[in-house]
Amino acid sequence: MDWLHTVERVFEYKDVPKDNNVKSVALWLRKYGSLWWTNLCAKRVRERKSKIITWENMKSKLKTRFLPLTYVQDCYSQLHNLTQGNLNVEKFTREFEMLVIKCDLQEPEKQTIVRYLGGLDPRYTNMVELQAYTTFDEVCVLAHKVEQQRKAKQPHEP
């Protein structure tokens, strides 16, 4: 999955024209990936199917072939079960955001905030919820500040 995101960043960085995306990726495929792609293209010709000419279509074929069938479901499960545990707020936030991206989660920001706060250490969640916020980024900053304040007070607490 990371490879696909890297490919898209390269397209953007190098201003690769959309009609060259499929050909470019086909050149980057190695070993089994290259053999698989060549075979898929030949099979489509034999079956009189149209060529794959869009990156979105190629990406879909790559995901179907190379990602485990349960990849998205596993990511959702990891996100659903994610709790801060022993992670600091920064690491928890990074893990949360990575899973949201892997799941391609498209939900209202308010729902993402609730999901995030549900996995955050309850001591931090309770403090964050007392503050005013409107965006997910603001919630993350507040959680980090709460953590920093708690750490600063710890040596002085009995």
VEXTI-638489 format. One line per 10 residues: number of its first residue (from 1); their letters; for each residue x, y, z of N, C-alpha, C. Coordinates in nm, 2 decimals, decimal comma. Atoms other than C-alpha are relative to their C-alpha. Layout:
N
NUM> A> X Y Z X Y Z X Y Z  ... .
//
This chain:
158
1> MDWLHTVERV> 0,08 -0,12 0,00 0,00 0,00 0,00 0,09 0,13 0,00  -0,10 -0,12 0,00 0,29 0,24 0,08 0,05 0,02 -0,14  -0,06 -0,02 0,13 0,43 0,17 -0,26 -0,09 0,08 -0,09  0,10 -0,07 0,09 0,11 0,29 -0,43 0,00 0,15 0,03  0,00 -0,15 -0,04 0,12 0,62 -0,23 0,13 0,06 -0,05  -0,13 -0,05 0,05 0,49 0,66 -0,32 -0,01 0,03 -0,15  0,02 -0,01 0,14 0,40 0,61 -0,69 -0,08 0,13 -0,03  0,08 -0,12 0,02 0,13 0,88 -0,67 0,08 0,13 0,03  -0,08 -0,11 -0,03 0,37 1,12 -0,50 0,10 0,03 -0,11  -0,09 -0,01 0,11 0,62 1,06 -0,78 -0,07 0,06 -0,12 .
11> FEYKDVPKDN> 0,08 -0,06 0,11 0,35 1,13 -1,04 -0,01 0,15 0,02  0,02 -0,14 -0,03 0,28 1,46 -0,87 0,13 0,08 -0,01  -0,13 -0,07 -0,01 0,64 1,56 -0,81 0,06 0,02 -0,14  -0,06 0,00 0,14 0,75 1,48 -1,17 -0,10 0,05 -0,10  0,10 -0,04 0,10 0,43 1,61 -1,33 -0,02 -0,10 -0,11  0,02 0,10 0,10 0,38 1,28 -1,51 -0,14 0,02 -0,06  0,13 -0,01 0,06 0,10 1,32 -1,76 -0,09 -0,12 0,03  0,08 0,11 -0,03 -0,20 1,11 -1,67 0,00 -0,12 -0,10  0,00 0,11 0,10 -0,19 0,92 -2,00 0,13 -0,08 0,00  -0,13 0,08 -0,02 0,17 0,80 -1,90 0,01 -0,08 0,13 .
21> NVKSVALWLR> -0,01 0,06 -0,13 0,09 0,68 -1,55 0,01 -0,15 -0,01  0,00 0,15 0,01 0,01 0,32 -1,64 0,13 -0,05 -0,06  -0,13 0,05 0,06 0,31 0,28 -1,87 0,12 0,02 0,09  -0,11 -0,03 -0,09 0,54 0,44 -1,61 0,00 -0,11 0,11  0,01 0,10 -0,11 0,42 0,20 -1,33 0,04 -0,14 -0,06  -0,04 0,13 0,06 0,45 -0,10 -1,57 0,15 -0,01 -0,01  -0,14 0,01 0,01 0,81 -0,01 -1,62 0,07 -0,02 0,14  -0,05 0,01 -0,14 0,87 0,01 -1,24 -0,02 -0,14 0,06  0,02 0,13 -0,05 0,73 -0,34 -1,18 0,12 -0,09 -0,02  -0,11 0,09 0,01 0,99 -0,60 -1,11 -0,05 -0,14 0,03 .
31> KYGSLWWTNL> 0,01 0,14 -0,03 1,01 -0,98 -1,09 -0,15 -0,05 -0,02  0,13 0,06 0,01 0,67 -1,14 -1,02 -0,10 0,11 -0,05  0,09 -0,11 0,04 0,49 -0,80 -1,05 0,00 0,03 -0,15  -0,01 -0,02 0,14 0,62 -0,75 -1,40 -0,06 -0,11 -0,08  0,05 0,12 0,07 0,54 -1,10 -1,51 -0,15 0,00 0,01  0,14 0,00 -0,02 0,19 -1,07 -1,36 -0,07 0,10 -0,09  0,05 -0,11 0,08 0,13 -0,74 -1,54 0,00 -0,04 -0,15  -0,01 0,05 0,14 0,25 -0,88 -1,88 -0,11 -0,10 -0,03  0,10 0,11 0,02 0,03 -1,18 -1,84 -0,15 0,06 0,00  0,13 -0,07 0,00 -0,27 -0,96 -1,74 -0,04 0,07 -0,13 .
41> CAKRVRERKS> 0,02 -0,08 0,13 -0,23 -0,74 -2,05 -0,03 -0,10 -0,11  0,01 0,10 0,11 -0,19 -1,05 -2,28 -0,14 -0,06 0,02  0,13 0,06 -0,02 -0,50 -1,21 -2,12 -0,12 0,09 -0,05  0,11 -0,10 0,04 -0,71 -0,89 -2,18 0,00 0,00 -0,15  0,00 0,00 0,15 -0,60 -0,89 -2,55 -0,07 -0,13 -0,05  0,06 0,13 0,04 -0,70 -1,26 -2,58 -0,15 0,00 0,02  0,15 0,00 -0,03 -1,04 -1,19 -2,42 -0,07 0,12 -0,07  0,05 -0,12 0,07 -1,08 -0,88 -2,64 -0,06 0,11 0,10  0,04 -0,11 -0,10 -1,11 -0,65 -2,33 0,09 0,12 -0,04  -0,08 -0,12 0,02 -0,99 -0,30 -2,35 0,13 0,01 0,08 .
51> KIITWENMKS> -0,13 -0,02 -0,08 -0,64 -0,20 -2,24 -0,03 0,08 0,13  0,01 -0,08 -0,12 -0,60 -0,07 -1,89 0,08 0,13 -0,02  -0,07 -0,13 0,03 -0,52 0,30 -1,95 0,00 0,10 0,11  0,00 -0,10 -0,11 -0,60 0,48 -1,63 0,07 -0,06 0,13  -0,07 0,04 -0,12 -0,40 0,47 -1,31 -0,10 -0,06 0,10  0,09 0,05 -0,10 -0,71 0,42 -1,10 -0,04 -0,15 -0,03  0,03 0,14 0,03 -0,80 0,10 -1,29 0,12 -0,09 0,03  -0,12 0,08 -0,03 -0,44 -0,02 -1,27 0,02 -0,02 0,15  -0,02 0,00 -0,15 -0,42 0,06 -0,90 -0,10 -0,10 0,06  0,10 0,10 -0,04 -0,74 -0,14 -0,85 0,04 -0,14 -0,03 .
61> KLKTRFLPLT> -0,05 0,13 0,04 -0,60 -0,44 -1,03 0,12 -0,04 0,09  -0,12 0,03 -0,08 -0,27 -0,42 -0,83 -0,05 -0,03 0,15  0,06 0,03 -0,13 -0,47 -0,40 -0,50 -0,06 -0,13 0,01  0,07 0,13 0,00 -0,68 -0,69 -0,59 0,09 -0,12 0,00  -0,10 0,11 0,01 -0,38 -0,90 -0,68 0,10 -0,01 0,12  -0,11 0,00 -0,09 -0,13 -0,80 -0,42 -0,03 0,03 0,15  0,04 -0,03 -0,14 -0,32 -0,69 -0,10 -0,07 -0,12 0,04  0,08 0,12 -0,05 -0,45 -0,97 0,12 -0,15 0,04 0,00  0,15 -0,03 0,01 -0,83 -1,00 0,09 -0,05 0,07 0,12  0,05 -0,06 -0,13 -0,87 -0,90 0,45 0,08 0,13 0,04 .
71> YVQDCYSQLH> -0,08 -0,11 -0,03 -0,63 -0,60 0,43 -0,09 0,12 0,06  0,08 -0,11 -0,04 -0,90 -0,33 0,46 -0,07 -0,04 0,13  0,07 0,04 -0,12 -1,10 -0,53 0,72 0,10 0,00 0,12  -0,10 0,00 -0,10 -0,78 -0,58 0,92 0,04 0,14 0,05  -0,03 -0,14 -0,03 -0,70 -0,21 0,91 -0,12 0,06 0,09  0,12 -0,05 -0,08 -1,06 -0,13 1,03 0,00 -0,06 0,14  -0,01 0,07 -0,13 -1,02 -0,38 1,31 0,11 0,06 0,09  -0,11 -0,06 -0,08 -0,69 -0,23 1,42 -0,04 0,14 0,05  0,04 -0,14 -0,03 -0,84 0,12 1,41 -0,11 -0,01 0,11  0,11 0,01 -0,10 -1,15 0,01 1,61 0,06 -0,04 0,14 .
81> NLTQGNLNVE> -0,06 0,05 -0,13 -0,93 -0,16 1,88 0,11 0,08 0,05  -0,12 -0,08 -0,04 -0,66 0,11 1,89 -0,03 0,07 0,13  0,00 -0,08 -0,12 -0,60 0,25 2,24 0,14 0,05 0,03  -0,13 -0,07 -0,03 -0,33 0,47 2,37 0,10 -0,09 0,07  -0,09 0,09 -0,08 -0,20 0,22 2,62 0,12 0,07 0,05  -0,13 -0,06 -0,05 0,17 0,29 2,69 0,06 0,10 -0,10  -0,05 -0,10 0,10 0,21 0,51 2,38 -0,02 0,14 0,05  0,02 -0,14 -0,03 0,26 0,88 2,43 -0,10 0,05 -0,10  0,11 -0,06 0,08 0,00 1,11 2,27 0,05 0,01 -0,15  -0,06 -0,02 0,13 0,23 1,18 1,97 -0,01 -0,13 -0,08 .
91> KFTREFEMLV> -0,01 0,13 0,07 0,28 0,81 1,88 -0,14 -0,05 -0,02  0,14 0,04 0,02 -0,09 0,73 1,94 -0,06 0,07 -0,11  0,06 -0,09 0,10 -0,19 1,02 1,72 0,05 -0,05 -0,14  -0,06 0,05 0,13 0,05 0,90 1,44 -0,06 -0,13 -0,04  0,06 0,14 0,03 -0,08 0,54 1,46 -0,14 0,02 -0,04  0,14 -0,02 0,03 -0,44 0,66 1,46 -0,01 0,06 -0,14  0,01 -0,06 0,14 -0,38 0,88 1,15 0,04 -0,09 -0,11  -0,04 0,09 0,10 -0,20 0,61 0,97 -0,11 -0,10 -0,03  0,11 0,09 0,02 -0,49 0,37 1,02 -0,12 0,06 -0,07  0,11 -0,07 0,07 -0,74 0,63 0,92 0,03 0,01 -0,15 .
101> IKCDLQEPEK> -0,04 -0,01 0,15 -0,55 0,67 0,59 0,00 -0,13 -0,06  0,01 0,13 0,05 -0,51 0,30 0,54 -0,14 -0,05 -0,03  0,14 0,04 0,02 -0,88 0,25 0,58 -0,07 0,09 -0,10  0,06 -0,10 0,09 -0,95 0,55 0,35 -0,13 0,04 0,06  0,12 -0,03 -0,08 -1,19 0,65 0,62 -0,06 0,14 -0,05  0,06 -0,12 0,04 -1,43 0,91 0,49 -0,13 0,02 0,08  0,11 -0,03 -0,09 -1,65 1,02 0,77 0,01 0,14 0,05  -0,01 -0,13 -0,05 -1,74 1,35 0,92 0,11 0,02 0,11  -0,11 -0,02 -0,09 -1,46 1,51 1,12 -0,04 -0,02 0,14  0,05 0,02 -0,14 -1,68 1,51 1,43 0,01 -0,15 0,04 .
111> QTIVRYLGGL> 0,00 0,15 -0,03 -1,70 1,13 1,41 0,14 -0,05 0,02  -0,14 0,03 -0,01 -1,32 1,10 1,36 0,05 0,04 0,14  -0,03 -0,05 -0,14 -1,28 1,31 1,68 -0,05 -0,09 0,11  0,06 0,10 -0,10 -1,51 1,08 1,88 0,08 -0,13 0,00  -0,07 0,12 0,02 -1,32 0,78 1,74 0,14 0,02 0,07  -0,14 -0,03 -0,05 -0,98 0,94 1,84 -0,01 0,01 0,16  0,01 -0,02 -0,15 -1,10 1,04 2,19 -0,03 -0,13 0,07  0,04 0,13 -0,05 -1,24 0,69 2,24 0,12 -0,09 0,03  -0,12 0,08 -0,02 -0,89 0,54 2,21 0,11 0,07 0,09  -0,09 -0,07 -0,08 -0,71 0,81 2,40 -0,01 -0,03 0,14 .
121> DPRYTNMVEL> 0,00 0,03 -0,14 -0,61 0,76 2,76 -0,12 0,08 0,06  0,12 -0,07 -0,06 -0,94 0,85 2,96 0,04 0,12 0,08  -0,04 -0,12 -0,08 -0,74 1,09 3,18 0,02 0,12 -0,09  -0,02 -0,11 0,10 -0,65 1,29 2,87 -0,13 0,04 -0,06  0,13 -0,02 0,06 -0,99 1,25 2,71 -0,08 0,10 0,08  0,09 -0,08 -0,09 -1,17 1,40 3,01 0,05 0,14 0,00  -0,05 -0,14 0,00 -0,94 1,70 3,01 -0,03 0,07 -0,13  0,02 -0,06 0,13 -0,96 1,76 2,64 -0,15 0,03 -0,03  0,14 -0,03 0,02 -1,34 1,74 2,64 -0,05 0,12 0,07  0,04 -0,13 -0,08 -1,35 2,03 2,89 0,04 0,12 -0,08 .
131> QAYTTFDEVC> -0,05 -0,11 0,08 -1,18 2,25 2,63 -0,09 0,02 -0,12  0,07 -0,03 0,13 -1,32 2,42 2,32 0,09 -0,04 -0,12  -0,06 0,05 0,12 -1,23 2,26 1,99 -0,10 -0,01 -0,11  0,09 0,02 0,12 -1,37 2,24 1,64 0,05 -0,09 -0,10  -0,06 0,08 0,10 -1,12 2,04 1,44 0,07 -0,12 0,07  -0,08 0,11 -0,04 -0,94 1,71 1,47 0,14 0,05 0,04  -0,13 -0,06 -0,04 -0,61 1,90 1,47 0,01 0,07 0,13  0,00 -0,07 -0,13 -0,71 2,11 1,76 -0,01 -0,10 0,12  0,01 0,10 -0,11 -0,81 1,80 1,96 0,14 -0,07 0,02  -0,14 0,06 -0,02 -0,46 1,65 1,89 0,09 0,09 0,08 .
141> VLAHKVEQQR> -0,08 -0,10 -0,07 -0,29 1,97 2,01 -0,04 0,00 0,14  0,04 -0,01 -0,14 -0,50 1,98 2,32 0,04 -0,13 0,08  -0,04 0,13 -0,07 -0,43 1,61 2,40 0,15 0,01 0,03  -0,14 -0,01 -0,02 -0,06 1,68 2,36 0,03 0,10 0,12  -0,02 -0,09 -0,11 -0,08 1,98 2,59 -0,04 -0,06 0,14  0,05 0,07 -0,12 -0,28 1,78 2,85 0,11 -0,09 0,05  -0,10 0,10 -0,03 -0,01 1,51 2,84 0,12 0,08 0,06  -0,12 -0,08 -0,05 0,27 1,77 2,88 -0,03 0,06 0,14  0,04 -0,05 -0,13 0,09 1,93 3,18 0,00 -0,11 0,10  0,00 0,11 -0,10 0,04 1,60 3,35 0,14 -0,05 0,03 .
151> KAKQPHEP> -0,13 0,04 -0,02 0,40 1,51 3,30 0,08 0,10 0,08  -0,07 -0,11 -0,08 0,52 1,84 3,44 -0,04 0,00 0,14  0,05 0,00 -0,14 0,31 1,80 3,75 0,04 -0,13 0,07  -0,02 0,13 -0,06 0,40 1,43 3,82 0,11 0,01 0,11  -0,11 0,01 -0,10 0,73 1,49 4,01 -0,05 0,07 0,13  0,05 -0,08 -0,12 0,54 1,73 4,25 -0,12 -0,07 0,07  0,12 0,06 -0,06 0,24 1,50 4,31 0,05 -0,11 0,11  -0,04 0,10 -0,10 0,25 1,28 4,63 -0,02 -0,15 -0,05 .
//
